[in-house]
Amino acid sequence: MAPFGDRRIDDSACQQIQCVLELIGQRWTGAILIVAARGARRFSEYRTMVDRVFDRLLAVRLRALEAVHLIERTVIPSTPVQIRYAPTSAGVELVTALQPLMDFAQRHVITPTAAPRSDG
């Protein structure tokens, strides 16, 4: 049976999946979500674990993920103030849904530096 069965894919369903794909398609967003799914972390830990992401872009991506309720920001009152970013249940669910896509990409997608495939 096809993944979607016999359900009709209407405009609303198409827009919803497009919205998710555009979000995770933004550079570093997928990597940030994967790191988040491993547990709550401070900004500096994300910076260390997501190779080559700049601070400003990391901050923008964390804010965007927080805005759509995939990451939760918690301020811990201490000296100095600590801020932790943790995945929400929806964020963890999205990372779980992305796993087959990541597996597919590793098996089939050519990186920009690799030679083009010959399909015929």
N, C-alpha and C positions, 0 to 999 in steps of 0.2 A: 504494500500500500504506500502511496505517496505520502511524504511528511505532513501535508496539509489535508489529506483525505480528499473528499469531494467538495470541501468548503470553497465558496467563491471568495476570491481576494478582491475586496472592494477598495475604493479610494482611501477610506479611513485606515484600513489595515496597511495599505501601501505607505501612507504618510507616517504611520507609527513606526514601521520597520525602517523607513528612510531616516527618520529622526534619530533612532538608535545608531544606525550605521554611520551617520554623519558625526555623531558625538564620538563614538569609539574610533572613527577614522581620523580624528585630529591627532597630529603628531604627539606622541608620548602618552596619550590618554589611556590606551590599553595597558601600557607598562605600569602606569601609576595605579590603575585599578588592580592589576595583579599584585603589586606590592601591598596595596591596601588590604587585599583579601588575606594576606598573611598575618594581619593584626594591626592594631593601632600603632601609629608611629608619629614621631615629631618631624617637622619640615626637613631638618638636616638629615634624617634617616632616609627620607624619600630622595633627597638630593644625592646621597651616597649610593643608593640602590638602583636608581634610574640613571644609567650612565649617559653622560653628556647633555643632560637637560639643564638649561639655564634657570637661575633662581626666579626670574620674572615670569618665564613661561610656566614653571612648576606652580607658582602662586596662582596664575590665571587658570590653569587646568584644575587645581584643587578647588578653587572658588566655583568653577563651572560644574564640577561633579557634586559639590555641596548644594548648589542651586537646584539640581535635579534629584536630590535626595539619594545619591549613590555613595556619598561620603559624608560623615558627620564630623564637625569640628567641635572640639571640647577645650575650653580654657580652664587650666588648672591653676588656681590662685596660689602662687608661691613666689619666691624671690630668686631669680627672675621668674616672670610668668611663663608657664609652659603651655603650649598648644599642641594637642594631639589630633590627628586625623585618623578616623577608623571607618571601615566600610559599614554601610547599613545592610540590612538583610537583602534589600534590592541590589545593592552593589555586589554582594557575594553571589547572589543568584545570576547576575549578569556575567560575572567572571566564570561561573560554572557553565553557563550557556556558551561562552566564548571558547572554552577548551577544545571542542571539536573543530572550530574554525582555526585555532592556532595549530592544531595537529595537521589539518588540511594544508595550511600555509607552509609548514615545514616540509611536507611531502611533495607539494606541487608548485609552489610559487617561486619564481626565479627572483633573486635579489637584484637590485639595480646594477651591481658590479659583476654579476654572472653573465656568461655568454647566453645569447638567445637560444631557445630550443628549436629543434627541427622536428616539426610534427608530420612530416611527410616525406 
